[in-house]
Structure formats: C-alpha cells, structure tokens
Amino acid sequence: MWPEGVPTAASVQEILYFQAQTMEMMYRVIAQELKAMNIENANLQDYLNFYCLVNLKEPSSNGSPESSDKSAAGLARKYRRFMIYVHGRGMIVDDEYVILGSANINQRSLACSRDTEKGGHPRGQVYGYRNSLWAEHLGMVDDRFKDPSSLDCVRLVNQVAEENWERFTSEEMKTLQGHLLRYPVRIEPDGNIGPLPDQECFPDVGGKICGAPTSLPDSLTM
C-alpha cells in the first residue's frame, strides 16, 4: 500500500506522490492510444491495473476490544486490518519468464546472474507458479485464470479486488476473498487519477493515498 515507513511522514508522502504521478502517466498513454484508435467508452482498467496485498485478522472469541483510542495503533487494534509488506520484487512475463529478487532496483538485483536473484524461463513451471500465486492472492481457483490476458480474467480479478477493498474498509468485520485489493485510486477516462470519494487517506494509519509533494531534496526519496 505504501513504502516502508510511516505513511504520514513527508518522505513517504513524496514517494506516494511520484508513484501516483507515474500511474497517471501510464493511464494517460493508454487513454491517448485508445482515442487514436477511435475506441470510445473504453475502461482503462481493462488494460492496466494496480493492486496491493492486505490481511484482515478475524476477531478473537472475545470479540474486538472497544476502545476510544483514535490513534493509528488504537484503530489498528480495533479493526485488525493491515497491509502485507513484501520486501522483494518479482516479475512474471507471459507465463514463460520469471525474475525473483530483492526489492532493490539496480543491476545486481535485475541481471539474474548474481546470488541475490533467480531467473527462469521453463514453460509450465512459470505457469504453475503464477497460478499458485493467484490462488493464494485471490483465495480461489478459476478456469478464467488460465488466460490472464483475457477480458473475462481481468474483470474477474478486478471484481474480487474491488469487493475486497469494500470489505477491508467496512466498519463491520468481513472476511476477505484472499488478500488482493485494488489500489485505492479513482481513474478518469482521460487517465487522470485521484483519491476515491471520501477515501483520500489510508484507513486507520492516515497519510494521503496519492501522496503530496514536499520540499525534501529528491535524493532522499529516489
């Protein structure tokens, strides 16, 4: 959901701001290409999507303790919802190639020839790995997952992810379908993005989802 650190901190907010700007740039390119092809009323999320992983812990047999504590820690104890932070990076391409490495974006962690990452391209194993990840993230197995590029598959994944966001942000304790959530931003037809209505900040912990520019030197957040 957000990079390592406190989501309300200036450094994290600036990273989130540039993350949102990057997402917007990508959606704008898609919108421009669709317009050039005279494709009207297209849903940009049929072509590009961003997700995040979360966990919603079931209440104990005694129920969640009622508390007047409105701090981030107090709200976390009350609603028992947390992001899943994975300090790593993975990429699967066309069910044929996979790269698994550290979270660092550098040559050592991308070349697939050093001791901190693994690369592979055996068809079948990559397909099985991707389906295993999807089953865990989505809490289900479906024949539509066999072709992740199909609109039926994209729309099913988006449906599950959007329903999970509604459950995750609900005042009532509701079980998630797996762990996958849509990344909580609004996407306009022209590619511009912004916060969802009445959901400008992350639940419980605060911090603007789309971030905010700061006066910090870029070297601190790059």
Steps between C-alpha positions, in 0.01 A plus 500: 500500500781738588880477515686413816448763766221702657241586230448853635874580493612758244745259333235229454246754380740625233568144380125436482455827310748398231354150496158651424652722233659194336171309505323800349759526222445135407122533497522816291708318237238225480218754477678685219558180304138392539389843379735474201341164414150654530409259780232675703370432851796276576578400856868572564504226763443245224861576401696591814443439870674558830435293810628458854498221759335521841399286793182529704532302822195324636389626842578285801228300672462791741441742213699812416560720804306825495726797552481877474862508383495671159874471440629292209596223742161512671309485172721215379416303815132573454462415131787246476583590140853531372688520174728209409849640456721295266860620486568339167422521132366256246404516135318239293485553123249312282516190721841428350756707691536587865744717696510489880736726688550752773300820518790701361475647151861464394718288271589252773133428565382491138768319298400147612866400516588578861425335832211725607252410229378214289379501141330225306318432177377137499144504369269310729682574824448875459135445407451284809680753721281784376181300554615406850557868583162597362324227699659632819444868423141455379394215729356301212575301185316569176540381141506863389839538668653279230512799263590809705484723191131430437241760595303236691804437720586868546144588597470208743823598677387864515163395639663301780750779571230770513275291725795438730563874527139552607534226762838628617369853560166396648418585860377142534736204516472322164714213373719577200512288185873433511726804552483702177359855501466753223741783559261765638507773236236637263586476131343747259435419131783736396747322727505749785491341843395620843373371834177304528200698631531551878809276505789739451714338770601147595264339755603526866861613446433815294716645228369613162474208257610717208772659710605863504806685369739629763806720518724201572797455262430235237807307614312402816214329317658366182 
